[in-house]
Every structure is written in C-alpha cells, then in structure tokens.
Amino acid sequence: MSQAPTMPVFTDALVGDTTHLSAEEFGCYFLLLMATWRNNGQPLRDDDERLARICRVTKANWRSRIRAALVGFFTLSDGNWRQKRLEKEWNSVTERIGIARKNGVKGGRPKSLTDNDSPKPTGYENQKPNGTVEKAIHIHIQDTSKADALEDRGDAPSTIAQTMADVWREELSGVLPIPTRLRGPRTNVCVKRWRENFGKDAERWRAHCRAIRGSHFLCGANERGWKADFDWALTPKAIIGIEEGKYADRDQPAPDHTDPRRQRAVAERRSGLDTIARYAGMAEGMGAGAPGSGDPGGGGPIIDVVPERVDPGHAAANLGRDGAADPGIRDAA
C-alpha cells in the first residue's frame, strides 16, 4: 500500500483547464497525475508502452490520439514527463508533514494556563503555529468550510422563496393562483417551511405541489368553489393534511357544479320546500279567528297537515249512476 500523502486536487482549476478533453482523455490525464504523485512527485519516463499501461489504453491508441491530447499539460525534458505544478504541491505537502512531525515530538501545544498567559507552544517552529498535517482537499472529500459557505449563499431567503415560487409556477400554472410578490412575511414563511418541512429539497416541495394539483377539492371542485393558493400550501395544516391524504380524491369523482342535472335536482328540492311552507301558512290562516272553537283566541283548530292531492279517477269511482255522491260519502259529510 502506498505511503504517499493525500494528493491535493483543486477541482475548479482541474475542470476549467480540461473542458476540451474527452472523457477518455480526461481519465488518462488524471491517471498520469496520480501515478506521478505516487512516484513521490518525480516525473515519469517518456516511455510510450509504460505510459499507455498507466492510462489503461492500448499502445496504438496512446500513440495515435491520447499522447497528442495530453502532452500540452506536461513539460518534456531529459526524457521525462514533468508536471511542475504537481511537483510544487508535493514539496509543499511533505514540508508541512515534516514540520508537524517535529512539533509532535516536542509535545505540541501546551495545555491552557490558569493565568491565561499563553506562551509559544512547545511545537512552535519557524515563527509559525502548529497546523494540521495536511490542508489538502482530496478529490473525494469536500472541504466543509467551503461547503457551508456555498450552502449559506444558496440559503438566502430571497433565493429560497424564488425557488419555491418557480416550482409552484411550473406545476400549477393555469390551475391555481401564482404568487407574484415574494417579500416580507411570505419570504420568512418560505424559509421556515423549506428548512423544517421540506429538508431544503426542491423535489419534496415539487411533490407537495403535485399532490395539490392532483386533488379536485383543492383545485376548486367543492361546494364553495374554493381553491388552494401558495400561502395556504405553506401552512402546517395543509402540509400535514396532504401528507396524510386528507385531500386526495376518493373513488367517486368530484361533483361538477356545471352539470344541468344537478342544477335541476337542486331547483326541485327548493320548490318542494317552498310548497310545504306555503301550505303551512294556509293552515295557520284557516285556523285563526274561526268561531266556536276551543281556542282561547276564538279561533278554530289549526290544520297542520298538508292536504293530499285528489285523484280524479278515484273520485269518479265514488259517484253513483245518477251522478250523486256515494251514500257513504254523504254520510261522512
């Protein structure tokens, strides 16, 4: 196993300087850099067969195409492929490691003193305080301080609010109202929900918006014609309700308020209620003021039963041959 220290890779410069390379050419270039680093920073011999093996390509492919694409990144001198920047980084890293080892032998920094009088640490050399063994950034390890700085810039309230509004517009344009002003309290609410409920993940917010779009109720198919909006979607009640499926469409389709059959049914129901109310008023009028009744106000008994409709065919059956009413009817009269 190699004892070489971690190779520092400045990703921004690496990507920027190699945008013209193909994927295969870039891979070969990076393999040459790592091979040089594992060679204690010493240049590689200009041997086509060996260089092709390091790059894991055929010798013919190396000679015909790869070599010409990569030679500009190296300096060919004394029969070697030199990478001056890499050699410089190797010397810098090994120098820091040597200083750190010497400081460790001397005991490192002393423990804090009660009188807060901090002399130079035991491991103080060349007028520089002790540092870490390596400050390099490995290609597979992201520097946390830089990551935090990038995250802070991405977490700007205006950026978060705009991102959420853009997703809302993409998913619900033409269906629900689109927010146009992203300032003050609305921005603060966006930031709070973005961090606490959606984990700073735009796709989770997008799924929330799609669930709203998939609900007929939230898109206006309800008794009041109410529609959800951007601010409602950010409320805790809305977030919890959508997560629990409270607003999801059931087996039956949402009612269509423009259906003429439904409108007729509503009109008939209202007409029936009006008829009952009219008969009740007539009954009260018939009972008021009738003499001879037991009512203290002098009125007769109040009729509170709606009279049934008389069937003409049934009435004719109760008439005699001479057109007189059936005796039973006369007696009852």
LUMMITOR-703161 format. One record per residue (C-alpha): x, y, z; residue in three letters. Coordinates in steps of 0.25 Angstrom, whole numbers, plus 5000, padded with zeros to 4 digits. Layout:
! residues N
XYZALA
...
//
This chain:
! residues 333
500050005000MET
500550144996SER
501050235007GLN
500950354999ALA
500150475006PRO
498750515001THR
498850584987MET
498250724987PRO
497350744975VAL
496850884972PHE
495550834965THR
495150974959ASP
496450994952ALA
496550844948LEU
495150844942VAL
495350984935GLY
496650944929ASP
496150814923THR
494850844917THR
495350814903HIS
495750674907LEU
494850554904SER
494450464916ALA
495550364912GLU
496650474910GLU
496250534924PHE
496350404931GLY
497750374925CYS
498150514929TYR
497750494943PHE
498350354944LEU
499650414940LEU
499550514951LEU
499250414961MET
500450324956ALA
501350444957THR
500950474971TRP
501150324976ARG
502450334969ASN
502850434981ASN
502550554971GLY
503650504962GLN
503450514947PRO
503050394938LEU
503950344928ARG
503550374913ASP
503250224910ASP
502050204901ASP
501850064906GLU
501850094921ARG
501050224919LEU
499950144911ALA
499950044922ARG
499750154933ILE
498650214925CYS
498050074923ARG
497950084908VAL
498550014896THR
499950064891LYS
499350094878ALA
498250174884ASN
499250254892TRP
500150284881ARG
499150324871SER
498250404879ARG
498450414895ILE
499850464895ARG
499650574886ALA
498450624894ALA
499250614908LEU
500650664904VAL
500250804906GLY
499950784921PHE
501450734923PHE
502850784920THR
503650684913LEU
505150704917SER
506250604919ASP
505350494914GLY
504350514925ASN
502850564926TRP
502950674937ARG
501750734943GLN
502350854950LYS
501050894958ARG
500950754964LEU
502450754968GLU
502250884975LYS
501050834983GLU
501750704986TRP
502950784992ASN
501950875000SER
501150765006VAL
502350685010THR
502950805017GLU
501750825025ARG
501750685029ILE
503150695033GLY
502850815042ILE
501650755048ALA
502550625052ARG
503550715059LYS
502450795066ASN
501850655071GLY
503250615076VAL
503350745084LYS
501950725090GLY
501050805082GLY
500350925088ARG
500350935104PRO
499150925112LYS
498451055115SER
498951125127LEU
498051185139THR
498651325137ASP
498351325122ASN
499751355119ASP
499951275107SER
501451265103PRO
501851205090LYS
501551055088PRO
502650955090THR
502450915076GLY
502651055070TYR
503551065059GLU
503951165048ASN
503051265055GLN
501851185050LYS
500851125059PRO
500550975058ASN
499550935047GLY
498950815043THR
499750705036VAL
499050735023GLU
498250845018LYS
498050785004ALA
496650754999ILE
496450614994HIS
495650594981ILE
494650504989HIS
494550595001ILE
493950735001GLN
494450845009ASP
493350865020THR
493651015022SER
493551045007LYS
492250955006ALA
491651035018ASP
491951165010ALA
491251114998LEU
490051065006GLU
489951195012ASP
489951264999ARG
488851164994GLY
488051185007ASP
487851335004ALA
486351365008PRO
486051424994SER
486751304987THR
485851204995ILE
484551284993ALA
484851294978GLN
485151144976THR
483851104983MET
483051204975ALA
483751154962ASP
483351014965VAL
481951054968TRP
481851124955ARG
482351004947GLU
481450904954GLU
480150994956LEU
480151104945SER
478751114939GLY
478151034951VAL
478351114963LEU
478751264966PRO
480251294964ILE
481051374974PRO
481651504969THR
482151574981ARG
483251504990LEU
483551595001ARG
483451615016GLY
482551515024PRO
482351425011ARG
483851405009THR
484051375024ASN
483051265023VAL
483651205011CYS
485051195018VAL
484351135031LYS
483651025023ARG
484851005013TRP
485750965025ARG
484750905035GLU
483750825026ASN
484450805013PHE
485850785017GLY
486450885007LYS
486050794996ASP
485350854984ALA
484850714979GLU
484050694992ARG
483350834990TRP
483050794976ARG
482450664981ALA
481550754990HIS
481150834979CYS
480750714970ARG
479950664981ALA
479150794982ILE
478950784967ARG
478450644967GLY
477350684977SER
476050724971HIS
475650784984PHE
476850874985LEU
476650914971CYS
475250974973GLY
474350854971ALA
473650874985ASN
472350934989GLU
472951074991ARG
473751074979GLY
474951104988TRP
476351084982LYS
477751064990ALA
478751164988ASP
480251184990PHE
480151235004ASP
479151125008TRP
480051015003ALA
481151065013LEU
480251055025THR
480550935035PRO
479150895034LYS
479250885019ALA
480550815019ILE
480050705029ILE
478750695022GLY
479450665009ILE
480450565015GLU
479250485022GLU
478450485009GLY
477350575015LYS
477050645001TYR
477350524992ALA
476250494982ASP
475350374987ARG
474650264978ASP
473550364974GLN
473850474965PRO
473850614970ALA
472450684967PRO
472250764955ASP
471550894958HIS
471250924944THR
470450794942ASP
469050834938PRO
468450704944ARG
469050744958ARG
468450884956GLN
467050834953ARG
467150744965ALA
467450864974VAL
466350944968ALA
465350834970GLU
465750814985ARG
465650964987ARG
464250964980SER
463750854989GLY
464250935002LEU
463451054997ASP
462150974995THR
462250925009ILE
462451065014ALA
461251115006ARG
460351005012TYR
460751035026ALA
460451175024GLY
459051145019MET
458751055030ALA
459051165040GLU
458151255033GLY
456951155033MET
457151135048GLY
457151275052ALA
455851345056GLY
454851225054ALA
453751245064PRO
453251135073GLY
454551065075SER
455251035088GLY
456451125085ASP
456551245095PRO
456751345084GLY
455451305078GLY
456051225066GLY
455751085062GLY
456750975062PRO
457950995054ILE
458150905042ILE
459550855042ASP
459450745032VAL
459750775017VAL
458450725009PRO
458750614999GLU
458450634984ARG
457150574980VAL
457250474969ASP
456150504959PRO
455950354955GLY
455750314970HIS
454750424971ALA
453950374959ALA
453850234965ALA
453150284977ASN
452050344969LEU
450650274967GLY
449950254954ARG
449150374955ASP
450350464958GLY
450050474973ALA
451150444982ALA
451250314989ASP
450450295001PRO
451650265009GLY
452250405005ILE
450950475008ARG
450850415022ASP
452250455024ALA
451950595020ALA
//
